[in-house]
Amino acid sequence: MAYDANKAAEFNKLRQQGLTEDQAAAQAGITNADFGNYAIGDNGQMGPIVAGTGKTAGVDYQKYTAAD
């Protein structure tokens, strides 16, 4: 199943109430099969997976100039 914003919002509400990630996902109706459509950010909030965000391992993002 695809990402469901209502399920993510329910997950976030349940997490704020103190449930574990597993408990909140189960109560929000997010199954193990669905979990790959969701991401939990650094802030602990669930949302959609957005491809291409964040850093890639082994990639140097330092921009060098001619002076370097």
Steps between C-alpha positions, in 0.01 A plus 500: 500500500613855437578770754193615694529844661216421742679191628822698542316771694341237723842340557645839601209568738540157664877547538436832677272311739794275593449188288803326352557513125374143462188563707421826321548344156272208588226725638528736201456206263852507358610144434852370451424480126398869498787627716732544201277785378562706812801672655564616855698822502760628744215669687327164557209589274380263229450619145547388141832377370654769280765361266820695465500670838779481751863410453636204311767285660842546344413824321699813580272802496784742561517749215859574408616819337800570281679623813477152653 
